[in-house]
Amino acid sequence: SSGINAEYGEFSQDSVRLLAVEAGITIAGLLSESDIEQLLLPTFRSAAEDKSWRVRFMIADKFIELQKAVGTKITKTHLVFHFCGLLKDVEAEVRASAAA
């Protein structure tokens, strides 16, 4: 379909992914390193490469919070590569947020 319903559907899905990033950061502070790697890293990786610039912007904007929640080892091992990608994002807003 097209028009408002299609746009609303995509927005709604973006909203769910945005909420998943925020919830994942909060939950990460409560989990062990192995649980973070198994349960949350796929969400964070996907967000950093999401088709929606809003989701990529969110992960860039919250990267310091994310790094604090998951710890140094997981950040270095799993997230730095994705963060570097955000610094080169096609959307200026995402690049600016990552660089801030």
Sequence and secondary structure as in RCSB ss.txt:
>XXXX:A:sequence
SSGINAEYGEFSQDSVRLLAVEAGITIAGLLSESDIEQLLLPTFRSAAEDKSWRVRFMIADKFIELQKAVGTKIT
KTHLVFHFCGLLKDVEAEVRASAAA
>XXXX:A:secstr
  THHHHHHHHHHHHHHHHHHHHHHHHHTTS HHHIIIIIHHHHHHHHT SSHHHHHHHHHTHHHHHHHH HHHI
IIIIHHHHHHHHT SSHHHHHHHH 
